[in-house]
Amino acid sequence: MIKSRLKITVFLSFYFFLFSNLFSVENKIIAKVNNEIITSYELKNKIKTTLILSNEIINKDNINQTKKLILESLIDLKVKKDELKKYEMIKVENSEINNSLESLSKGDLIKFKNKFQDNKLDYNLYIEELETELRWRKLIFFIYNKKVNIDETEINLELKNILNKKNNENVEYKLSELVVSFETEDIKNKKITEIEKSINEIGFENSIQKFSESISKNDSGNLGWINSQGLSKDVYESVKKLKINEITRPIISANNIIFLKLSDIKKIKLEKKNIEIIKKNILNVRKNQMYSLYSNSHLSKLRNEATIEYN
């Protein structure tokens, strides 16, 4: 017990030494995105929030890379915020924010809020960022909904394959994802190297917040329970080899790099009442993949058009 307490004390001492030295300067503007500004206070708060909520450790060797990546995520956020000014009619209800918080806190919102209070994190800023991400999700739906067409025939074929299994027994995986896009082979290889290094150094959950471009990022990459039959062949072959808490090697799908983490696994008997649930899950996965692609391309276009200044 004494050794355990000593270890925690040493970690906390290092943690506060690291951040007090890293952010000892006064609050100042560190970047501008069109008419939006990013301050050193926002960056400090974002790094600390990402670290503490993911229960991961950032050390002196990777802090500069972490700063750079989280600054880029803040720039993305400001680009989204600036674009959303054109769509004042797109709003988020308090109930929607509360539902997201319930999911992010894994059902323990009091403990979640206490993390902010105990570590002197800006909870209001976190809520503001969450609201922006939720409004962005609605914006992507508003713009691209008519383009997201799922082939009902393919879904029904998958269901038919499930029902034709002799023992009528299937596996469900509880998965979370980290998804990034790439344009060239060189960029793909560079991103894979960066992400794998990040996962090894600061963990999968923290890396999701730094890298992932998927809409699921707002829910820590959570995909929920996915039936094995709802996965593509490549994804299934990667996932079925995993033990709980293991992560796949990078999976390439179109222009996306995908990492999946297995949190849990269960076998289910396929009764009639489960068929519609499985069908809905397959449909949701397909839709989320398409919305993520549209979200990434739309954000990339806006970033290219934006005036971004680094101070």
N, C-alpha and C positions, 0 to 999 in steps of 0.2 A: 504493500500500500504506500509506504514512504517513497520507494523508488518510483512508483507511478506518479505520485504527486510532484516529485522532483522533476520528472520528465515533462510533465505538463507545465510546470513553472518555467523551465528552461525554454520550452517551445514558445510560450507566451512572451517571455522576455525578448527572444529573438524576433518574434512577430512584430512587437511594438517598436523595437529598435529599427527593424527594416523599414517600417512605414513612417516612423517619425523622421528618419533620415531622408527617405525618398521624397516625402512631401513636406519638408520643413519650410519651403518657400511660401510666401503669402499667396492668397487666391488671385489668379490672373487668367486672362484669356489665352488659351493655348491653340485654338483653331476657330475658324469661321466657316460656316456653310450657308451660302447665300446671305440671308439676313439673320440667321441663327448663330449663336456663339456657343462654344464649349469652354468651360472653365476648368482650372486645375482642381477645384473643389469637386466638380462633377466626376472627373476622372478618378480622383482618390476614392470617392464614395462608391463608384462603380466597381473598382478593383476590389475594395474591401467587401462589398456586398457579394460579389461573385465568389470570392474566396470563402467567406463565412457560410453562405447558404449551401455551398457544395461540399463543405467540410474537407477542403483540400488545402495543401500547403504550397505556397509560392516561396521560392528561395532566392537568394541573391544572384544565382546563376541564370535564372530565367525571368527575372522581374522586368527587364527591359523589353523582352519579346512580349510579355503579358501586357505591359503598358501600351505597346504599339497596337496589338490586336484589339484591346478593349477600346482604345481611342478610335480605331476604325469602326467598331460596332457603334460607338456614340455618333460618329459621322453618319452612318447609315440611319440611325434613329432621327437625327436632325433633318436628313433628306426626306425621310418619311413625314416628319412633323411639318415641314415646309410644304410638301405636296398636299397634305391633308387640309391645309388652309383653304384650298380651292373647293373643298367638299365639306362645308360646314354642316350640311344636312346629315352627314354620317356621324352618328353619336353612339356612345356606349352607356348603357344603363348601369346603375350601381349594382344591380343584381348580377350582371355579367362580370363585373370586376370581382365581386364577392365569390362567384362560382370559380373563377380562375384562381383566386387566392386560396380557396378551399382545396383545389387540386394541387397547387404549388406547395401548400403547407401539409399535404398528405393528411388532411382532416384535423390537424391540430393548429388552428390559427393563432391561439393564444401563445403557444410556444414559438411560433413563427414570428409574431410581432415582438416577442421578448428578445429575440436575437438582434433585432434592430435597436431596441432600447439598450440592451446590455453592451452592445458594441458601438454605440453612438453613431449609428447609421441613419441616413435620411430616409425615413419610411415614406414621407410624402413624395419625394423625388422618385422613389421606386414605383409608387402607385401611378404617378404621372407617366413614367416610361411604359408601364403595363397598359395604361389606357391608350397610349399612342400605338402600341403593337396590336391591340385589339381593334382599334379603328382602322389600322392598316389592313388587317385581315378582312374586315368588312369591305374596305375599298377594293381589294383584289377580287373579292366575290362580286361586287357591284360591276366592275369593269369586265371581268372575264367569265362570268357565270354562264353566259350563252355559248361560250367556246368549250366549256368542260362537258364533253359528251362521252358517256361511258357505254360501251357496247354491251347491251343486256344479254346478247347471245353468249358472249364469252363468260359472263358471270354464271349463267345458267349451265353452261358446259362444265364449269368447275364444280358446281353443286351436284351435277349428275355424276361426276367422277367420285365425289365423296360418298354419295348414296350407293354407288356400285361396289364399294369396298366390302369384302366378304364379311369381316367381323364388325363392320359399321363403327369402328373405334378410331378416333383421331386424336392428334396432339394439338394443344394450344400453347403458344409461347407468349410470355409477357416481355415486350421489347421496348427499348428506347433507341433513338436514332440520332446520328450526326450526319448531316448532308451538306455537301458543298458542290458548287458547280465549277467547271473548268472549260477553257476554250482551246488550249493546245496541249500536246503531249508533254511538253516541258513544264507547263503550269500544273498539269495533273500530277506529275512526279514530284514536283516541288511541294505541292499542297499535301500529298500523301506523307511525305517525309516530315513536314512540319506538324501535321496532326498526330502522327504516330509518336513523335518526340513529345508533344504536349500531353498525350494520354499517359505516357510513361512517367512524366514529371509531375503533372498536377491532376491526373485522373480524368475519367471519361465525362462526368457531369460538368466539371469546370471547362473542359474543352468544348462541350456543346455550346456553352455561353460565349465562348471566344470565337468559334469557327462556324457553327451551323447556320445554314441559310433557310432551313425548313421552317414552316409555320409552327411545327411542333416544339421549336426552341422555347416558345413562351410557356410550355408545360414541361420543361426540362427534357425535351426530346421524347416524352412518353407517347407510345403508340397504343398502350393498353394490351389486351389479350388478342392475339391474331391466330386464327386457325391455320394449321400447316398447309391446308389446301388453298389458302388465300395468298400464299407466297409464290413468287415466280420460282422457276427451277433453280436458278443461280443462287437466289437468296435462301431458299430452303436447304440447298446443299451446304451452304455456309453455316446456317443457324443450327441445323440438326447435329452438328459436330460439337457444339458448345456445351460446356458445363455452366451451371448458374453463376452469374457475375463475370463470365468471360465475354470477350469482344471479338467480333469477326475481323478477318483481314479485310482490307478495302474491297468493296464490291462496286464495279463500274456499271452504271445503268444510264444509257444515253450519254449526256454530258454531265453526269453527276457522279460524285464519289460518295459512297454510303458506308458508314460504320454502324453496326448494330450490337447492342448489349443485351444479353439474356438475363432477366431478373428472376424469372420463375417459369415453371413448366407444369402442365397437367394434361392428363388424358381424359377425354370426354366420350360418352356414348352419344352417337348421333340419332337423337329422336326427332320426330317431326317438329316439335316446338323449338328445337335448336337451329333448324334449317334457315329460318328467316333471319335469325341473329347472325349466323355465319355469312349469309348473303349480304346483310347490311354492313358487316365488318369488311368484307371484300370490296364492296362498293366505296366505303369510306376511305380505305387505303388508296384505291385508284384515284379518287377525287383529290385527296390530300396531296398525292404525288403531282398531279396536274396543277393544282393551285400553287404548290411550292415552286414549280417551274415558272409559272407566270409571275409569281412574286419576285423571284430572282431576276428574271429578265426585265421586269418593270423597274426594279430598284437599280439595276445596272444602267439602264437607259437614263434614269434621273441623275445618277451620280456623274455620268459622262457629261450631262448638260449643266450640272451645278458648278458654282464657283466655290472652290474649296481652298482655303488658305491655312497653312500651318505656321504658327508663331514660335 
